[in-house]
């Protein structure tokens, strides 16, 4: 029975349980459907504690990499390599982070559109209308709509008369800058929500708080649904 040396690695990178397990799988040529060694054997061969190995296998199970049951042991259910695990973990981390950000942003945006619909001045309503027209023109031309989208939402935040809305949303986005800017490597996540921004602007301009709040929730729901779908596709 081969025992792995945790002090060495083919890439000269620090050892951890996932890397050790992947090397064992690669060196033994295990394929989808093959059974991994029992946990006690893994403890002896890899030199890590049983609880640490068990936690890694639980994480892999949640990602769809392995299946675990008492009778059949632990079996591979997906091709595995160091690169695939890193990609899957990155996707999972980005999805969780983005969903958390949207969870915080949702009530801020909904309250902002309600206040803007109620308190915006005629000039502010004209600006919101202009920003919406700009956003739709850029979107329909197939260009990068993100800057126009940012200006549109800034116009709404400014129309509340409360600068904290804009400050808080900007701070949230800065905290999640890389994920917010190009989540999952996609520069235009939530593109399906852009057409809804036109009726959102119309609702604010007309002073319809309830409709503006409903449309804002719909926009955020679209982004959340797309985020969850991408995460499931990569982890399934």
mmCIF file of the C-alpha atoms, coordinates in Angstrom:
data_MODEL
# 
_entry.id   MODEL 
# 
loop_
_atom_site.group_PDB 
_atom_site.id 
_atom_site.type_symbol 
_atom_site.label_atom_id 
_atom_site.label_alt_id 
_atom_site.label_comp_id 
_atom_site.label_asym_id 
_atom_site.label_entity_id 
_atom_site.label_seq_id 
_atom_site.pdbx_PDB_ins_code 
_atom_site.Cartn_x 
_atom_site.Cartn_y 
_atom_site.Cartn_z 
_atom_site.occupancy 
_atom_site.B_iso_or_equiv 
_atom_site.pdbx_formal_charge 
_atom_site.auth_seq_id 
_atom_site.auth_comp_id 
_atom_site.auth_asym_id 
_atom_site.auth_atom_id 
_atom_site.pdbx_PDB_model_num 
ATOM 1   C CA . UNK A 1 1   ? 0.000   0.000  0.000   1.00 0.00 ? 1   UNK A CA 1 
ATOM 2   C CA . UNK A 1 2   ? 1.545   3.268  -1.160  1.00 0.00 ? 2   UNK A CA 1 
ATOM 3   C CA . UNK A 1 3   ? 1.819   6.116  1.328   1.00 0.00 ? 3   UNK A CA 1 
ATOM 4   C CA . UNK A 1 4   ? 2.006   9.685  0.063   1.00 0.00 ? 4   UNK A CA 1 
ATOM 5   C CA . UNK A 1 5   ? 4.638   12.141 1.258   1.00 0.00 ? 5   UNK A CA 1 
ATOM 6   C CA . UNK A 1 6   ? 2.957   15.437 2.163   1.00 0.00 ? 6   UNK A CA 1 
ATOM 7   C CA . UNK A 1 7   ? 6.258   17.329 1.993   1.00 0.00 ? 7   UNK A CA 1 
ATOM 8   C CA . UNK A 1 8   ? 6.587   16.906 -1.783  1.00 0.00 ? 8   UNK A CA 1 
ATOM 9   C CA . UNK A 1 9   ? 4.362   17.617 -4.731  1.00 0.00 ? 9   UNK A CA 1 
ATOM 10  C CA . UNK A 1 10  ? 4.773   17.521 -8.485  1.00 0.00 ? 10  UNK A CA 1 
ATOM 11  C CA . UNK A 1 11  ? 3.990   21.268 -8.681  1.00 0.00 ? 11  UNK A CA 1 
ATOM 12  C CA . UNK A 1 12  ? 5.878   22.261 -5.521  1.00 0.00 ? 12  UNK A CA 1 
ATOM 13  C CA . UNK A 1 13  ? 2.656   23.634 -4.020  1.00 0.00 ? 13  UNK A CA 1 
ATOM 14  C CA . UNK A 1 14  ? 1.547   23.179 -0.390  1.00 0.00 ? 14  UNK A CA 1 
ATOM 15  C CA . UNK A 1 15  ? -0.275  19.948 0.317   1.00 0.00 ? 15  UNK A CA 1 
ATOM 16  C CA . UNK A 1 16  ? -3.872  19.826 1.440   1.00 0.00 ? 16  UNK A CA 1 
ATOM 17  C CA . UNK A 1 17  ? -6.453  17.057 1.554   1.00 0.00 ? 17  UNK A CA 1 
ATOM 18  C CA . UNK A 1 18  ? -8.130  17.777 -1.811  1.00 0.00 ? 18  UNK A CA 1 
ATOM 19  C CA . UNK A 1 19  ? -4.786  17.830 -3.612  1.00 0.00 ? 19  UNK A CA 1 
ATOM 20  C CA . UNK A 1 20  ? -3.667  14.636 -1.888  1.00 0.00 ? 20  UNK A CA 1 
ATOM 21  C CA . UNK A 1 21  ? -6.922  12.879 -2.780  1.00 0.00 ? 21  UNK A CA 1 
ATOM 22  C CA . UNK A 1 22  ? -6.719  14.041 -6.385  1.00 0.00 ? 22  UNK A CA 1 
ATOM 23  C CA . UNK A 1 23  ? -3.151  12.794 -6.724  1.00 0.00 ? 23  UNK A CA 1 
ATOM 24  C CA . UNK A 1 24  ? -4.181  9.419  -5.327  1.00 0.00 ? 24  UNK A CA 1 
ATOM 25  C CA . UNK A 1 25  ? -7.069  9.258  -7.807  1.00 0.00 ? 25  UNK A CA 1 
ATOM 26  C CA . UNK A 1 26  ? -4.831  10.250 -10.724 1.00 0.00 ? 26  UNK A CA 1 
ATOM 27  C CA . UNK A 1 27  ? -1.979  7.897  -9.769  1.00 0.00 ? 27  UNK A CA 1 
ATOM 28  C CA . UNK A 1 28  ? -4.317  4.938  -9.354  1.00 0.00 ? 28  UNK A CA 1 
ATOM 29  C CA . UNK A 1 29  ? -6.212  5.754  -12.535 1.00 0.00 ? 29  UNK A CA 1 
ATOM 30  C CA . UNK A 1 30  ? -9.611  5.820  -10.861 1.00 0.00 ? 30  UNK A CA 1 
ATOM 31  C CA . UNK A 1 31  ? -12.503 6.662  -13.194 1.00 0.00 ? 31  UNK A CA 1 
ATOM 32  C CA . UNK A 1 32  ? -16.161 7.600  -12.806 1.00 0.00 ? 32  UNK A CA 1 
ATOM 33  C CA . UNK A 1 33  ? -17.928 4.743  -11.030 1.00 0.00 ? 33  UNK A CA 1 
ATOM 34  C CA . UNK A 1 34  ? -14.765 3.483  -9.294  1.00 0.00 ? 34  UNK A CA 1 
ATOM 35  C CA . UNK A 1 35  ? -14.673 3.222  -5.526  1.00 0.00 ? 35  UNK A CA 1 
ATOM 36  C CA . UNK A 1 36  ? -12.239 5.241  -3.433  1.00 0.00 ? 36  UNK A CA 1 
ATOM 37  C CA . UNK A 1 37  ? -10.327 3.479  -0.646  1.00 0.00 ? 37  UNK A CA 1 
ATOM 38  C CA . UNK A 1 38  ? -12.097 3.415  2.749   1.00 0.00 ? 38  UNK A CA 1 
ATOM 39  C CA . UNK A 1 39  ? -11.569 6.404  5.016   1.00 0.00 ? 39  UNK A CA 1 
ATOM 40  C CA . UNK A 1 40  ? -9.197  4.537  7.341   1.00 0.00 ? 40  UNK A CA 1 
ATOM 41  C CA . UNK A 1 41  ? -7.024  3.547  4.383   1.00 0.00 ? 41  UNK A CA 1 
ATOM 42  C CA . UNK A 1 42  ? -7.007  7.175  3.217   1.00 0.00 ? 42  UNK A CA 1 
ATOM 43  C CA . UNK A 1 43  ? -5.891  8.277  6.704   1.00 0.00 ? 43  UNK A CA 1 
ATOM 44  C CA . UNK A 1 44  ? -2.960  5.860  6.587   1.00 0.00 ? 44  UNK A CA 1 
ATOM 45  C CA . UNK A 1 45  ? -1.978  6.566  3.007   1.00 0.00 ? 45  UNK A CA 1 
ATOM 46  C CA . UNK A 1 46  ? -2.370  10.343 2.981   1.00 0.00 ? 46  UNK A CA 1 
ATOM 47  C CA . UNK A 1 47  ? -1.312  11.137 6.544   1.00 0.00 ? 47  UNK A CA 1 
ATOM 48  C CA . UNK A 1 48  ? -4.264  13.428 7.325   1.00 0.00 ? 48  UNK A CA 1 
ATOM 49  C CA . UNK A 1 49  ? -6.800  13.105 10.140  1.00 0.00 ? 49  UNK A CA 1 
ATOM 50  C CA . UNK A 1 50  ? -9.983  11.181 9.473   1.00 0.00 ? 50  UNK A CA 1 
ATOM 51  C CA . UNK A 1 51  ? -12.239 14.150 10.264  1.00 0.00 ? 51  UNK A CA 1 
ATOM 52  C CA . UNK A 1 52  ? -10.372 16.337 7.766   1.00 0.00 ? 52  UNK A CA 1 
ATOM 53  C CA . UNK A 1 53  ? -10.656 13.730 5.030   1.00 0.00 ? 53  UNK A CA 1 
ATOM 54  C CA . UNK A 1 54  ? -14.333 13.204 5.827   1.00 0.00 ? 54  UNK A CA 1 
ATOM 55  C CA . UNK A 1 55  ? -15.070 16.949 5.522   1.00 0.00 ? 55  UNK A CA 1 
ATOM 56  C CA . UNK A 1 56  ? -13.374 17.063 2.122   1.00 0.00 ? 56  UNK A CA 1 
ATOM 57  C CA . UNK A 1 57  ? -15.422 14.108 0.908   1.00 0.00 ? 57  UNK A CA 1 
ATOM 58  C CA . UNK A 1 58  ? -18.616 15.783 2.172   1.00 0.00 ? 58  UNK A CA 1 
ATOM 59  C CA . UNK A 1 59  ? -17.713 18.906 0.205   1.00 0.00 ? 59  UNK A CA 1 
ATOM 60  C CA . UNK A 1 60  ? -17.051 16.825 -2.896  1.00 0.00 ? 60  UNK A CA 1 
ATOM 61  C CA . UNK A 1 61  ? -20.395 15.085 -2.427  1.00 0.00 ? 61  UNK A CA 1 
ATOM 62  C CA . UNK A 1 62  ? -22.192 18.453 -2.343  1.00 0.00 ? 62  UNK A CA 1 
ATOM 63  C CA . UNK A 1 63  ? -20.380 19.357 -5.574  1.00 0.00 ? 63  UNK A CA 1 
ATOM 64  C CA . UNK A 1 64  ? -21.409 16.123 -7.257  1.00 0.00 ? 64  UNK A CA 1 
ATOM 65  C CA . UNK A 1 65  ? -17.835 14.792 -7.471  1.00 0.00 ? 65  UNK A CA 1 
ATOM 66  C CA . UNK A 1 66  ? -18.502 11.687 -5.368  1.00 0.00 ? 66  UNK A CA 1 
ATOM 67  C CA . UNK A 1 67  ? -21.440 9.731  -4.000  1.00 0.00 ? 67  UNK A CA 1 
ATOM 68  C CA . UNK A 1 68  ? -21.271 8.283  -0.500  1.00 0.00 ? 68  UNK A CA 1 
ATOM 69  C CA . UNK A 1 69  ? -23.325 5.613  1.204   1.00 0.00 ? 69  UNK A CA 1 
ATOM 70  C CA . UNK A 1 70  ? -22.512 3.100  3.889   1.00 0.00 ? 70  UNK A CA 1 
ATOM 71  C CA . UNK A 1 71  ? -23.080 0.024  1.785   1.00 0.00 ? 71  UNK A CA 1 
ATOM 72  C CA . UNK A 1 72  ? -21.329 1.048  -1.414  1.00 0.00 ? 72  UNK A CA 1 
ATOM 73  C CA . UNK A 1 73  ? -18.607 3.280  0.063   1.00 0.00 ? 73  UNK A CA 1 
ATOM 74  C CA . UNK A 1 74  ? -17.433 6.401  -1.760  1.00 0.00 ? 74  UNK A CA 1 
ATOM 75  C CA . UNK A 1 75  ? -17.518 6.350  -5.553  1.00 0.00 ? 75  UNK A CA 1 
ATOM 76  C CA . UNK A 1 76  ? -16.459 8.897  -8.146  1.00 0.00 ? 76  UNK A CA 1 
ATOM 77  C CA . UNK A 1 77  ? -19.435 10.390 -9.982  1.00 0.00 ? 77  UNK A CA 1 
ATOM 78  C CA . UNK A 1 78  ? -17.504 12.958 -12.055 1.00 0.00 ? 78  UNK A CA 1 
ATOM 79  C CA . UNK A 1 79  ? -14.112 13.276 -13.698 1.00 0.00 ? 79  UNK A CA 1 
ATOM 80  C CA . UNK A 1 80  ? -11.706 14.882 -11.268 1.00 0.00 ? 80  UNK A CA 1 
ATOM 81  C CA . UNK A 1 81  ? -8.425  16.763 -11.535 1.00 0.00 ? 81  UNK A CA 1 
ATOM 82  C CA . UNK A 1 82  ? -6.787  19.635 -9.728  1.00 0.00 ? 82  UNK A CA 1 
ATOM 83  C CA . UNK A 1 83  ? -8.025  22.085 -12.358 1.00 0.00 ? 83  UNK A CA 1 
ATOM 84  C CA . UNK A 1 84  ? -11.651 20.921 -12.294 1.00 0.00 ? 84  UNK A CA 1 
ATOM 85  C CA . UNK A 1 85  ? -11.840 21.142 -8.514  1.00 0.00 ? 85  UNK A CA 1 
ATOM 86  C CA . UNK A 1 86  ? -10.386 24.623 -8.520  1.00 0.00 ? 86  UNK A CA 1 
ATOM 87  C CA . UNK A 1 87  ? -12.872 25.775 -11.146 1.00 0.00 ? 87  UNK A CA 1 
ATOM 88  C CA . UNK A 1 88  ? -15.823 24.230 -9.295  1.00 0.00 ? 88  UNK A CA 1 
ATOM 89  C CA . UNK A 1 89  ? -14.776 25.728 -5.967  1.00 0.00 ? 89  UNK A CA 1 
ATOM 90  C CA . UNK A 1 90  ? -14.277 29.137 -7.575  1.00 0.00 ? 90  UNK A CA 1 
ATOM 91  C CA . UNK A 1 91  ? -17.728 28.992 -9.160  1.00 0.00 ? 91  UNK A CA 1 
ATOM 92  C CA . UNK A 1 92  ? -19.281 27.927 -5.873  1.00 0.00 ? 92  UNK A CA 1 
ATOM 93  C CA . UNK A 1 93  ? -17.536 30.726 -3.963  1.00 0.00 ? 93  UNK A CA 1 
ATOM 94  C CA . UNK A 1 94  ? -18.546 33.356 -6.520  1.00 0.00 ? 94  UNK A CA 1 
ATOM 95  C CA . UNK A 1 95  ? -22.160 32.175 -6.508  1.00 0.00 ? 95  UNK A CA 1 
ATOM 96  C CA . UNK A 1 96  ? -22.420 32.309 -2.716  1.00 0.00 ? 96  UNK A CA 1 
ATOM 97  C CA . UNK A 1 97  ? -20.756 35.735 -2.588  1.00 0.00 ? 97  UNK A CA 1 
ATOM 98  C CA . UNK A 1 98  ? -22.924 37.187 -5.353  1.00 0.00 ? 98  UNK A CA 1 
ATOM 99  C CA . UNK A 1 99  ? -26.134 35.858 -3.827  1.00 0.00 ? 99  UNK A CA 1 
ATOM 100 C CA . UNK A 1 100 ? -25.178 37.327 -0.460  1.00 0.00 ? 100 UNK A CA 1 
ATOM 101 C CA . UNK A 1 101 ? -24.469 40.672 -2.084  1.00 0.00 ? 101 UNK A CA 1 
ATOM 102 C CA . UNK A 1 102 ? -27.841 40.626 -3.843  1.00 0.00 ? 102 UNK A CA 1 
ATOM 103 C CA . UNK A 1 103 ? -29.557 39.674 -0.589  1.00 0.00 ? 103 UNK A CA 1 
ATOM 104 C CA . UNK A 1 104 ? -28.185 42.843 1.007   1.00 0.00 ? 104 UNK A CA 1 
ATOM 105 C CA . UNK A 1 105 ? -28.793 44.995 -2.055  1.00 0.00 ? 105 UNK A CA 1 
ATOM 106 C CA . UNK A 1 106 ? -32.424 43.900 -2.590  1.00 0.00 ? 106 UNK A CA 1 
ATOM 107 C CA . UNK A 1 107 ? -34.075 45.865 0.246   1.00 0.00 ? 107 UNK A CA 1 
ATOM 108 C CA . UNK A 1 108 ? -31.919 48.926 -0.503  1.00 0.00 ? 108 UNK A CA 1 
ATOM 109 C CA . UNK A 1 109 ? -32.929 48.994 -4.170  1.00 0.00 ? 109 UNK A CA 1 
ATOM 110 C CA . UNK A 1 110 ? -36.597 48.331 -3.467  1.00 0.00 ? 110 UNK A CA 1 
ATOM 111 C CA . UNK A 1 111 ? -36.761 51.117 -0.885  1.00 0.00 ? 111 UNK A CA 1 
ATOM 112 C CA . UNK A 1 112 ? -34.827 53.448 -3.209  1.00 0.00 ? 112 UNK A CA 1 
ATOM 113 C CA . UNK A 1 113 ? -37.295 53.065 -6.082  1.00 0.00 ? 113 UNK A CA 1 
ATOM 114 C CA . UNK A 1 114 ? -40.228 53.558 -3.723  1.00 0.00 ? 114 UNK A CA 1 
ATOM 115 C CA . UNK A 1 115 ? -38.796 56.810 -2.411  1.00 0.00 ? 115 UNK A CA 1 
ATOM 116 C CA . UNK A 1 116 ? -37.759 57.980 -5.894  1.00 0.00 ? 116 UNK A CA 1 
ATOM 117 C CA . UNK A 1 117 ? -41.275 57.309 -7.221  1.00 0.00 ? 117 UNK A CA 1 
ATOM 118 C CA . UNK A 1 118 ? -42.704 59.350 -4.368  1.00 0.00 ? 118 UNK A CA 1 
ATOM 119 C CA . UNK A 1 119 ? -40.229 62.227 -4.044  1.00 0.00 ? 119 UNK A CA 1 
ATOM 120 C CA . UNK A 1 120 ? -38.344 62.705 -7.318  1.00 0.00 ? 120 UNK A CA 1 
ATOM 121 C CA . UNK A 1 121 ? -38.519 66.200 -8.760  1.00 0.00 ? 121 UNK A CA 1 
ATOM 122 C CA . UNK A 1 122 ? -39.669 66.761 -12.365 1.00 0.00 ? 122 UNK A CA 1 
ATOM 123 C CA . UNK A 1 123 ? -36.035 67.247 -13.392 1.00 0.00 ? 123 UNK A CA 1 
ATOM 124 C CA . UNK A 1 124 ? -34.978 64.027 -11.679 1.00 0.00 ? 124 UNK A CA 1 
ATOM 125 C CA . UNK A 1 125 ? -37.771 62.120 -13.407 1.00 0.00 ? 125 UNK A CA 1 
ATOM 126 C CA . UNK A 1 126 ? -36.573 63.511 -16.747 1.00 0.00 ? 126 UNK A CA 1 
ATOM 127 C CA . UNK A 1 127 ? -33.041 62.328 -15.956 1.00 0.00 ? 127 UNK A CA 1 
ATOM 128 C CA . UNK A 1 128 ? -34.264 58.843 -15.012 1.00 0.00 ? 128 UNK A CA 1 
ATOM 129 C CA . UNK A 1 129 ? -36.148 58.719 -18.302 1.00 0.00 ? 129 UNK A CA 1 
ATOM 130 C CA . UNK A 1 130 ? -33.036 59.818 -20.222 1.00 0.00 ? 130 UNK A CA 1 
ATOM 131 C CA . UNK A 1 131 ? -30.849 57.274 -18.444 1.00 0.00 ? 131 UNK A CA 1 
ATOM 132 C CA . UNK A 1 132 ? -33.359 54.525 -19.224 1.00 0.00 ? 132 UNK A CA 1 
ATOM 133 C CA . UNK A 1 133 ? -33.420 55.547 -22.900 1.00 0.00 ? 133 UNK A CA 1 
ATOM 134 C CA . UNK A 1 134 ? -29.619 55.523 -22.973 1.00 0.00 ? 134 UNK A CA 1 
ATOM 135 C CA . UNK A 1 135 ? -29.490 52.075 -21.362 1.00 0.00 ? 135 UNK A CA 1 
ATOM 136 C CA . UNK A 1 136 ? -31.981 50.594 -23.808 1.00 0.00 ? 136 UNK A CA 1 
ATOM 137 C CA . UNK A 1 137 ? -30.196 52.125 -26.816 1.00 0.00 ? 137 UNK A CA 1 
ATOM 138 C CA . UNK A 1 138 ? -26.843 50.689 -25.731 1.00 0.00 ? 138 UNK A CA 1 
ATOM 139 C CA . UNK A 1 139 ? -28.402 47.313 -24.935 1.00 0.00 ? 139 UNK A CA 1 
ATOM 140 C CA . UNK A 1 140 ? -30.253 47.078 -28.254 1.00 0.00 ? 140 UNK A CA 1 
ATOM 141 C CA . UNK A 1 141 ? -27.053 48.018 -30.115 1.00 0.00 ? 141 UNK A CA 1 
ATOM 142 C CA . UNK A 1 142 ? -25.340 45.006 -28.560 1.00 0.00 ? 142 UNK A CA 1 
ATOM 143 C CA . UNK A 1 143 ? -22.780 47.146 -26.748 1.00 0.00 ? 143 UNK A CA 1 
ATOM 144 C CA . UNK A 1 144 ? -21.516 46.961 -23.170 1.00 0.00 ? 144 UNK A CA 1 
ATOM 145 C CA . UNK A 1 145 ? -24.532 48.169 -21.192 1.00 0.00 ? 145 UNK A CA 1 
ATOM 146 C CA . UNK A 1 146 ? -22.972 48.039 -17.720 1.00 0.00 ? 146 UNK A CA 1 
ATOM 147 C CA . UNK A 1 147 ? -21.850 51.702 -17.505 1.00 0.00 ? 147 UNK A CA 1 
ATOM 148 C CA . UNK A 1 148 ? -25.283 52.876 -18.693 1.00 0.00 ? 148 UNK A CA 1 
ATOM 149 C CA . UNK A 1 149 ? -26.955 50.565 -16.182 1.00 0.00 ? 149 UNK A CA 1 
ATOM 150 C CA . UNK A 1 150 ? -24.800 52.038 -13.425 1.00 0.00 ? 150 UNK A CA 1 
ATOM 151 C CA . UNK A 1 151 ? -25.782 55.585 -14.438 1.00 0.00 ? 151 UNK A CA 1 
ATOM 152 C CA . UNK A 1 152 ? -29.457 54.605 -14.530 1.00 0.00 ? 152 UNK A CA 1 
ATOM 153 C CA . UNK A 1 153 ? -29.404 53.269 -10.981 1.00 0.00 ? 153 UNK A CA 1 
ATOM 154 C CA . UNK A 1 154 ? -27.365 56.247 -9.776  1.00 0.00 ? 154 UNK A CA 1 
ATOM 155 C CA . UNK A 1 155 ? -30.087 58.543 -11.127 1.00 0.00 ? 155 UNK A CA 1 
ATOM 156 C CA . UNK A 1 156 ? -32.652 56.624 -9.078  1.00 0.00 ? 156 UNK A CA 1 
ATOM 157 C CA . UNK A 1 157 ? -30.517 56.747 -5.942  1.00 0.00 ? 157 UNK A CA 1 
ATOM 158 C CA . UNK A 1 158 ? -29.962 60.503 -6.357  1.00 0.00 ? 158 UNK A CA 1 
ATOM 159 C CA . UNK A 1 159 ? -33.720 61.011 -6.788  1.00 0.00 ? 159 UNK A CA 1 
ATOM 160 C CA . UNK A 1 160 ? -34.312 59.662 -3.270  1.00 0.00 ? 160 UNK A CA 1 
ATOM 161 C CA . UNK A 1 161 ? -32.663 62.758 -1.801  1.00 0.00 ? 161 UNK A CA 1 
ATOM 162 C CA . UNK A 1 162 ? -30.681 60.432 0.490   1.00 0.00 ? 162 UNK A CA 1 
ATOM 163 C CA . UNK A 1 163 ? -27.006 60.081 -0.529  1.00 0.00 ? 163 UNK A CA 1 
ATOM 164 C CA . UNK A 1 164 ? -26.601 56.994 1.649   1.00 0.00 ? 164 UNK A CA 1 
ATOM 165 C CA . UNK A 1 165 ? -28.426 54.806 -0.898  1.00 0.00 ? 165 UNK A CA 1 
ATOM 166 C CA . UNK A 1 166 ? -25.783 55.479 -3.531  1.00 0.00 ? 166 UNK A CA 1 
ATOM 167 C CA . UNK A 1 167 ? -22.928 55.256 -1.018  1.00 0.00 ? 167 UNK A CA 1 
ATOM 168 C CA . UNK A 1 168 ? -24.085 51.938 0.432   1.00 0.00 ? 168 UNK A CA 1 
ATOM 169 C CA . UNK A 1 169 ? -24.655 50.302 -2.962  1.00 0.00 ? 169 UNK A CA 1 
ATOM 170 C CA . UNK A 1 170 ? -21.267 51.533 -4.211  1.00 0.00 ? 170 UNK A CA 1 
ATOM 171 C CA . UNK A 1 171 ? -19.588 50.159 -1.084  1.00 0.00 ? 171 UNK A CA 1 
ATOM 172 C CA . UNK A 1 172 ? -21.287 46.783 -1.520  1.00 0.00 ? 172 UNK A CA 1 
ATOM 173 C CA . UNK A 1 173 ? -20.148 46.605 -5.131  1.00 0.00 ? 173 UNK A CA 1 
ATOM 174 C CA . UNK A 1 174 ? -16.584 47.551 -4.188  1.00 0.00 ? 174 UNK A CA 1 
ATOM 175 C CA . UNK A 1 175 ? -16.464 44.762 -1.605  1.00 0.00 ? 175 UNK A CA 1 
ATOM 176 C CA . UNK A 1 176 ? -17.403 42.280 -4.325  1.00 0.00 ? 176 UNK A CA 1 
ATOM 177 C CA . UNK A 1 177 ? -15.672 44.145 -7.173  1.00 0.00 ? 177 UNK A CA 1 
ATOM 178 C CA . UNK A 1 178 ? -14.225 41.196 -9.133  1.00 0.00 ? 178 UNK A CA 1 
ATOM 179 C CA . UNK A 1 179 ? -17.308 39.054 -8.653  1.00 0.00 ? 179 UNK A CA 1 
ATOM 180 C CA . UNK A 1 180 ? -19.709 41.915 -9.348  1.00 0.00 ? 180 UNK A CA 1 
ATOM 181 C CA . UNK A 1 181 ? -17.790 43.128 -12.417 1.00 0.00 ? 181 UNK A CA 1 
ATOM 182 C CA . UNK A 1 182 ? -17.363 39.786 -14.185 1.00 0.00 ? 182 UNK A CA 1 
ATOM 183 C CA . UNK A 1 183 ? -19.088 37.032 -12.177 1.00 0.00 ? 183 UNK A CA 1 
ATOM 184 C CA . UNK A 1 184 ? -18.180 33.553 -13.449 1.00 0.00 ? 184 UNK A CA 1 
ATOM 185 C CA . UNK A 1 185 ? -16.118 35.304 -16.124 1.00 0.00 ? 185 UNK A CA 1 
ATOM 186 C CA . UNK A 1 186 ? -19.349 36.684 -17.612 1.00 0.00 ? 186 UNK A CA 1 
ATOM 187 C CA . UNK A 1 187 ? -19.354 40.440 -18.121 1.00 0.00 ? 187 UNK A CA 1 
ATOM 188 C CA . UNK A 1 188 ? -23.112 40.617 -18.686 1.00 0.00 ? 188 UNK A CA 1 
ATOM 189 C CA . UNK A 1 189 ? -24.700 38.448 -16.039 1.00 0.00 ? 189 UNK A CA 1 
ATOM 190 C CA . UNK A 1 190 ? -28.382 39.341 -15.711 1.00 0.00 ? 190 UNK A CA 1 
ATOM 191 C CA . UNK A 1 191 ? -28.718 40.558 -19.276 1.00 0.00 ? 191 UNK A CA 1 
ATOM 192 C CA . UNK A 1 192 ? -32.277 39.211 -19.433 1.00 0.00 ? 192 UNK A CA 1 
ATOM 193 C CA . UNK A 1 193 ? -33.267 41.777 -16.811 1.00 0.00 ? 193 UNK A CA 1 
ATOM 194 C CA . UNK A 1 194 ? -32.252 44.821 -18.871 1.00 0.00 ? 194 UNK A CA 1 
ATOM 195 C CA . UNK A 1 195 ? -35.531 45.156 -20.844 1.00 0.00 ? 195 UNK A CA 1 
ATOM 196 C CA . UNK A 1 196 ? -37.383 45.435 -17.519 1.00 0.00 ? 196 UNK A CA 1 
ATOM 197 C CA . UNK A 1 197 ? -35.492 48.645 -16.739 1.00 0.00 ? 197 UNK A CA 1 
ATOM 198 C CA . UNK A 1 198 ? -37.665 50.606 -19.208 1.00 0.00 ? 198 UNK A CA 1 
ATOM 199 C CA . UNK A 1 199 ? -40.972 49.846 -17.451 1.00 0.00 ? 199 UNK A CA 1 
ATOM 200 C CA . UNK A 1 200 ? -39.177 50.366 -14.126 1.00 0.00 ? 200 UNK A CA 1 
ATOM 201 C CA . UNK A 1 201 ? -38.286 53.898 -15.195 1.00 0.00 ? 201 UNK A CA 1 
ATOM 202 C CA . UNK A 1 202 ? -41.870 54.453 -16.381 1.00 0.00 ? 202 UNK A CA 1 
ATOM 203 C CA . UNK A 1 203 ? -43.237 53.327 -13.011 1.00 0.00 ? 203 UNK A CA 1 
ATOM 204 C CA . UNK A 1 204 ? -40.951 55.703 -11.114 1.00 0.00 ? 204 UNK A CA 1 
ATOM 205 C CA . UNK A 1 205 ? -41.794 58.586 -13.436 1.00 0.00 ? 205 UNK A CA 1 
ATOM 206 C CA . UNK A 1 206 ? -45.524 57.884 -12.972 1.00 0.00 ? 206 UNK A CA 1 
ATOM 207 C CA . UNK A 1 207 ? -45.105 57.754 -9.189  1.00 0.00 ? 207 UNK A CA 1 
ATOM 208 C CA . UNK A 1 208 ? -46.238 54.123 -8.965  1.00 0.00 ? 208 UNK A CA 1 
ATOM 209 C CA . UNK A 1 209 ? -44.306 52.887 -5.912  1.00 0.00 ? 209 UNK A CA 1 
ATOM 210 C CA . UNK A 1 210 ? -45.736 49.376 -5.832  1.00 0.00 ? 210 UNK A CA 1 
ATOM 211 C CA . UNK A 1 211 ? -45.034 48.685 -9.502  1.00 0.00 ? 211 UNK A CA 1 
ATOM 212 C CA . UNK A 1 212 ? -41.522 50.088 -9.229  1.00 0.00 ? 212 UNK A CA 1 
ATOM 213 C CA . UNK A 1 213 ? -40.844 47.865 -6.205  1.00 0.00 ? 213 UNK A CA 1 
ATOM 214 C CA . UNK A 1 214 ? -42.260 44.803 -7.971  1.00 0.00 ? 214 UNK A CA 1 
ATOM 215 C CA . UNK A 1 215 ? -40.140 45.362 -11.078 1.00 0.00 ? 215 UNK A CA 1 
ATOM 216 C CA . UNK A 1 216 ? -37.000 45.907 -9.002  1.00 0.00 ? 216 UNK A CA 1 
ATOM 217 C CA . UNK A 1 217 ? -37.596 42.629 -7.175  1.00 0.00 ? 217 UNK A CA 1 
ATOM 218 C CA . UNK A 1 218 ? -38.083 40.899 -10.531 1.00 0.00 ? 218 UNK A CA 1 
ATOM 219 C CA . UNK A 1 219 ? -34.769 42.260 -11.839 1.00 0.00 ? 219 UNK A CA 1 
ATOM 220 C CA . UNK A 1 220 ? -32.899 40.985 -8.794  1.00 0.00 ? 220 UNK A CA 1 
ATOM 221 C CA . UNK A 1 221 ? -34.703 37.621 -8.969  1.00 0.00 ? 221 UNK A CA 1 
ATOM 222 C CA . UNK A 1 222 ? -33.538 37.167 -12.570 1.00 0.00 ? 222 UNK A CA 1 
ATOM 223 C CA . UNK A 1 223 ? -29.913 37.686 -11.568 1.00 0.00 ? 223 UNK A CA 1 
ATOM 224 C CA . UNK A 1 224 ? -30.283 35.334 -8.586  1.00 0.00 ? 224 UNK A CA 1 
ATOM 225 C CA . UNK A 1 225 ? -31.859 32.614 -10.734 1.00 0.00 ? 225 UNK A CA 1 
ATOM 226 C CA . UNK A 1 226 ? -29.112 32.880 -13.348 1.00 0.00 ? 226 UNK A CA 1 
ATOM 227 C CA . UNK A 1 227 ? -26.454 32.747 -10.621 1.00 0.00 ? 227 UNK A CA 1 
ATOM 228 C CA . UNK A 1 228 ? -27.952 29.615 -9.092  1.00 0.00 ? 228 UNK A CA 1 
ATOM 229 C CA . UNK A 1 229 ? -28.254 27.962 -12.500 1.00 0.00 ? 229 UNK A CA 1 
ATOM 230 C CA . UNK A 1 230 ? -24.598 28.571 -13.358 1.00 0.00 ? 230 UNK A CA 1 
ATOM 231 C CA . UNK A 1 231 ? -23.524 27.276 -9.951  1.00 0.00 ? 231 UNK A CA 1 
ATOM 232 C CA . UNK A 1 232 ? -25.611 24.101 -10.350 1.00 0.00 ? 232 UNK A CA 1 
ATOM 233 C CA . UNK A 1 233 ? -24.279 23.481 -13.870 1.00 0.00 ? 233 UNK A CA 1 
ATOM 234 C CA . UNK A 1 234 ? -20.683 23.613 -12.667 1.00 0.00 ? 234 UNK A CA 1 
ATOM 235 C CA . UNK A 1 235 ? -21.242 21.689 -9.455  1.00 0.00 ? 235 UNK A CA 1 
ATOM 236 C CA . UNK A 1 236 ? -23.599 19.077 -10.868 1.00 0.00 ? 236 UNK A CA 1 
# 
